[in-house]
Amino acid sequence: MKLYCFGESGNAYKAALTLQFSQQDWEPVYVDFFNGETRSETFRALSVMGEVPVLVDGDAVLTQSGVIQDYVSSKSGRLGGTSAAARREILRWMFFDNHKVSGVAGPLRFNMNFLPAEKRNADVNGFLAMRLASALKIVEQQLSNQNWLAADHISIADIAVAGYLFYPEPFTFDRQDYPHIDRWLDAIAAQPGWKHPYDLMPGSPADRA
Ligand SMILES: N[C@@H](CCC(=O)N[C@@H](CS)C(=O)NCC(=O)O)C(=O)O
Protein backbone atom coordinates (compact mmCIF):
# COMPACT_ATOMS: atom_id res chain seq x y z
CA MET A 1 0.00 0.00 0.00
CA LYS A 2 1.11 3.56 -0.66
CA LEU A 3 0.32 6.36 1.75
CA TYR A 4 0.44 9.89 0.33
CA CYS A 5 1.61 11.94 3.29
CA PHE A 6 4.07 14.40 4.78
CA GLY A 7 5.66 14.37 8.20
CA GLU A 8 3.99 17.48 9.58
CA SER A 9 0.49 16.11 8.93
CA GLY A 10 -1.08 14.71 12.09
CA ASN A 11 -3.92 13.31 10.01
CA ALA A 12 -1.44 11.40 7.85
CA TYR A 13 0.33 10.25 11.01
CA LYS A 14 -2.87 8.55 12.20
CA ALA A 15 -3.01 6.54 8.98
CA ALA A 16 0.72 5.75 9.08
CA LEU A 17 0.59 4.58 12.73
CA THR A 18 -2.46 2.43 11.98
CA LEU A 19 -0.53 0.76 9.15
CA GLN A 20 2.45 0.27 11.47
CA PHE A 21 0.51 -1.15 14.42
CA SER A 22 -1.42 -3.53 12.19
CA GLN A 23 1.83 -4.71 10.59
CA GLN A 24 0.91 -3.85 7.01
CA ASP A 25 3.32 -3.62 4.11
CA TRP A 26 3.26 0.06 3.14
CA GLU A 27 5.42 2.86 1.87
CA PRO A 28 5.08 6.64 2.09
CA VAL A 29 4.76 8.89 -0.96
CA TYR A 30 5.83 12.43 -0.11
CA VAL A 31 3.32 15.22 -0.80
CA ASP A 32 4.91 18.67 -0.93
CA PHE A 33 2.14 20.46 0.98
CA PHE A 34 4.26 23.51 1.80
CA ASN A 35 4.78 24.19 -1.91
CA GLY A 36 1.08 23.79 -2.74
CA GLU A 37 1.00 20.22 -4.05
CA THR A 38 -2.40 19.47 -2.44
CA ARG A 39 -3.88 22.22 -4.67
CA SER A 40 -2.42 20.82 -7.90
CA GLU A 41 -4.64 19.23 -10.54
CA THR A 42 -2.68 15.98 -10.28
CA PHE A 43 -3.27 15.71 -6.55
CA ARG A 44 -6.94 16.74 -6.85
CA ALA A 45 -7.41 13.88 -9.32
CA LEU A 46 -6.40 11.56 -6.48
CA SER A 47 -8.22 13.41 -3.69
CA VAL A 48 -11.20 15.60 -4.62
CA MET A 49 -11.04 17.15 -1.13
CA GLY A 50 -7.44 18.18 -1.73
CA GLU A 51 -6.28 16.63 1.53
CA VAL A 52 -3.59 14.34 2.81
CA PRO A 53 -3.65 11.44 3.71
CA VAL A 54 -4.53 9.31 0.69
CA LEU A 55 -4.12 5.53 0.79
CA VAL A 56 -3.78 3.57 -2.44
CA ASP A 57 -4.21 -0.19 -2.19
CA GLY A 58 -4.43 -1.67 -5.68
CA ASP A 59 -7.55 -0.19 -7.26
CA ALA A 60 -8.79 1.23 -3.96
CA VAL A 61 -8.10 4.94 -3.38
CA LEU A 62 -9.12 6.12 0.09
CA THR A 63 -9.15 9.56 1.67
CA GLN A 64 -10.04 10.88 5.14
CA SER A 65 -7.80 9.54 7.89
CA GLY A 66 -10.71 7.92 9.74
CA VAL A 67 -11.84 6.03 6.64
CA ILE A 68 -8.28 4.89 5.99
CA GLN A 69 -7.93 3.76 9.60
CA ASP A 70 -11.21 1.86 9.41
CA TYR A 71 -10.16 0.24 6.12
CA VAL A 72 -6.77 -0.87 7.46
CA SER A 73 -8.34 -2.13 10.67
CA SER A 74 -10.96 -4.16 8.76
CA LYS A 75 -8.36 -5.51 6.32
CA SER A 76 -5.92 -6.56 9.05
CA GLY A 77 -8.45 -7.61 11.68
CA ARG A 78 -6.57 -5.47 14.21
CA LEU A 79 -7.27 -2.34 16.27
CA GLY A 80 -11.03 -2.56 15.74
CA GLY A 81 -14.13 -3.77 17.54
CA THR A 82 -15.36 -7.33 17.68
CA SER A 83 -19.07 -6.45 17.40
CA ALA A 84 -21.16 -3.77 15.70
CA ALA A 85 -21.62 -2.01 19.04
CA ALA A 86 -17.87 -2.10 19.74
CA ARG A 87 -17.15 -0.66 16.29
CA ARG A 88 -19.66 2.14 16.87
CA GLU A 89 -17.99 3.02 20.17
CA ILE A 90 -14.66 3.30 18.34
CA LEU A 91 -16.23 5.42 15.59
CA ARG A 92 -17.86 7.64 18.20
CA TRP A 93 -14.44 8.66 19.56
CA MET A 94 -13.03 9.04 16.06
CA PHE A 95 -15.79 11.47 15.06
CA PHE A 96 -15.22 13.35 18.31
CA ASP A 97 -11.53 13.49 17.48
CA ASN A 98 -12.00 14.70 13.91
CA HIS A 99 -14.33 17.48 15.03
CA LYS A 100 -13.11 18.55 18.46
CA VAL A 101 -9.50 17.38 18.93
CA SER A 102 -7.62 17.08 15.61
CA GLY A 103 -10.04 19.46 13.88
CA VAL A 104 -8.87 22.14 16.33
CA ALA A 105 -5.30 21.05 17.20
CA GLY A 106 -4.35 20.86 13.49
CA PRO A 107 -5.28 24.46 12.58
CA LEU A 108 -3.97 25.79 15.93
CA ARG A 109 -0.58 24.13 15.42
CA PHE A 110 -0.50 25.35 11.83
CA ASN A 111 -1.35 28.92 12.85
CA MET A 112 1.20 29.00 15.67
CA ASN A 113 4.10 27.41 13.81
CA PHE A 114 3.74 27.33 10.03
CA LEU A 115 1.74 30.43 9.14
CA PRO A 116 3.92 33.48 8.41
CA ALA A 117 4.17 35.56 11.61
CA GLU A 118 2.35 38.56 10.07
CA LYS A 119 -0.72 36.43 9.35
CA ARG A 120 -1.10 35.00 12.87
CA ASN A 121 -4.17 36.13 14.78
CA ALA A 122 -4.03 35.97 18.58
CA ASP A 123 -7.84 36.04 18.96
CA VAL A 124 -8.35 33.15 16.58
CA ASN A 125 -5.61 31.16 18.28
CA GLY A 126 -7.01 31.96 21.73
CA PHE A 127 -10.42 30.67 20.66
CA LEU A 128 -8.93 27.48 19.22
CA ALA A 129 -6.80 26.94 22.35
CA MET A 130 -9.89 27.22 24.54
CA ARG A 131 -11.79 24.73 22.37
CA LEU A 132 -8.86 22.31 22.39
CA ALA A 133 -8.50 22.46 26.18
CA SER A 134 -12.23 21.67 26.58
CA ALA A 135 -11.96 18.65 24.29
CA LEU A 136 -8.80 17.39 25.98
CA LYS A 137 -10.49 17.60 29.37
CA ILE A 138 -13.08 15.14 28.06
CA VAL A 139 -10.34 12.82 26.81
CA GLU A 140 -8.56 13.11 30.18
CA GLN A 141 -11.79 12.24 31.99
CA GLN A 142 -12.37 9.17 29.82
CA LEU A 143 -8.81 7.98 30.40
CA SER A 144 -9.17 8.39 34.16
CA ASN A 145 -11.64 5.48 34.05
CA GLN A 146 -10.03 3.17 31.51
CA ASN A 147 -6.68 2.40 29.90
CA TRP A 148 -7.84 2.97 26.31
CA LEU A 149 -10.41 5.37 24.96
CA ALA A 150 -12.99 3.18 23.29
CA ALA A 151 -12.25 -0.47 24.09
CA ASP A 152 -10.35 -2.68 26.52
CA HIS A 153 -7.46 -2.69 24.04
CA ILE A 154 -5.77 -0.11 21.84
CA SER A 155 -7.94 0.80 18.87
CA ILE A 156 -7.91 3.14 15.91
CA ALA A 157 -9.74 5.66 18.13
CA ASP A 158 -6.68 5.95 20.39
CA ILE A 159 -4.47 6.50 17.36
CA ALA A 160 -6.83 9.16 15.97
CA VAL A 161 -7.06 11.19 19.16
CA ALA A 162 -3.34 10.85 19.93
CA GLY A 163 -2.15 11.74 16.42
CA TYR A 164 -1.45 15.44 16.96
CA LEU A 165 -0.37 15.03 20.59
CA PHE A 166 3.01 13.54 19.66
CA TYR A 167 4.18 16.63 17.77
CA PRO A 168 6.89 18.77 19.37
CA GLU A 169 5.83 22.22 18.08
CA PRO A 170 3.95 24.38 20.61
CA PHE A 171 0.17 24.42 20.23
CA THR A 172 -0.85 25.05 23.89
CA PHE A 173 -0.91 21.33 24.74
CA ASP A 174 1.37 20.32 27.61
CA ARG A 175 1.38 16.68 28.65
CA GLN A 176 2.06 17.65 32.25
CA ASP A 177 -1.39 19.25 32.46
CA TYR A 178 -3.05 15.92 31.65
CA PRO A 179 -1.59 13.01 33.68
CA HIS A 180 -3.92 10.37 32.21
CA ILE A 181 -3.25 11.51 28.64
CA ASP A 182 0.46 11.51 29.49
CA ARG A 183 0.33 7.89 30.70
CA TRP A 184 -1.76 6.86 27.66
CA LEU A 185 0.63 8.52 25.15
CA ASP A 186 3.49 6.56 26.74
CA ALA A 187 1.46 3.35 26.35
CA ILE A 188 0.84 4.11 22.67
CA ALA A 189 4.51 4.92 22.10
CA ALA A 190 5.41 1.56 23.67
CA GLN A 191 3.46 -0.40 21.01
CA PRO A 192 5.59 -2.41 18.56
CA GLY A 193 6.13 -0.39 15.39
CA TRP A 194 5.62 3.04 16.97
CA LYS A 195 7.73 5.81 15.51
CA HIS A 196 7.78 9.56 15.96
CA PRO A 197 5.98 11.30 13.05
CA TYR A 198 9.18 12.79 11.67
CA ASP A 199 10.80 9.33 11.64
CA LEU A 200 7.80 7.61 10.07
CA MET A 201 6.95 9.93 7.18
CA PRO A 202 9.07 12.09 4.87
CA GLY A 203 9.19 15.83 5.51
CA SER A 204 9.72 17.84 8.70
CA PRO A 205 10.19 21.48 9.70
CA ALA A 206 13.96 20.87 9.61
CA ASP A 207 13.70 20.69 5.79
CA ARG A 208 12.61 24.35 5.69
CA ALA A 209 14.95 25.66 8.38
N1 LIG B 1 -10.55 15.31 7.98
C1 LIG B 1 -9.36 15.11 7.18
C2 LIG B 1 -8.42 16.27 7.39
C3 LIG B 1 -7.23 16.17 6.45
C4 LIG B 1 -6.41 17.44 6.45
O1 LIG B 1 -6.80 18.49 7.01
N2 LIG B 1 -5.25 17.35 5.81
C5 LIG B 1 -4.37 18.49 5.69
C6 LIG B 1 -2.98 18.14 6.17
S1 LIG B 1 -3.01 17.71 7.88
C7 LIG B 1 -4.28 18.84 4.23
O2 LIG B 1 -3.91 18.02 3.42
N3 LIG B 1 -4.64 20.08 3.86
C8 LIG B 1 -4.54 20.50 2.51
C9 LIG B 1 -5.01 21.89 2.27
O3 LIG B 1 -5.66 22.46 3.16
O4 LIG B 1 -4.74 22.41 1.19
C10 LIG B 1 -8.70 13.78 7.58
O5 LIG B 1 -8.89 13.35 8.71
O6 LIG B 1 -8.03 13.16 6.74
The ligand as an ORCA input file, in Angstrom:
! r2SCAN-3c Opt
* xyz 0 1
  N     -10.551     15.312      7.981
  C      -9.361     15.106      7.184
  C      -8.421     16.271      7.386
  C      -7.234     16.172      6.450
  C      -6.413     17.439      6.451
  O      -6.799     18.486      7.011
  N      -5.251     17.348      5.808
  C      -4.374     18.492      5.686
  C      -2.982     18.143      6.168
  S      -3.006     17.707      7.882
  C      -4.283     18.838      4.228
  O      -3.905     18.017      3.424
  N      -4.641     20.080      3.862
  C      -4.539     20.504      2.510
  C      -5.009     21.892      2.268
  O      -5.664     22.462      3.162
  O      -4.735     22.409      1.190
  C      -8.702     13.776      7.576
  O      -8.895     13.353      8.709
  O      -8.030     13.164      6.738
*
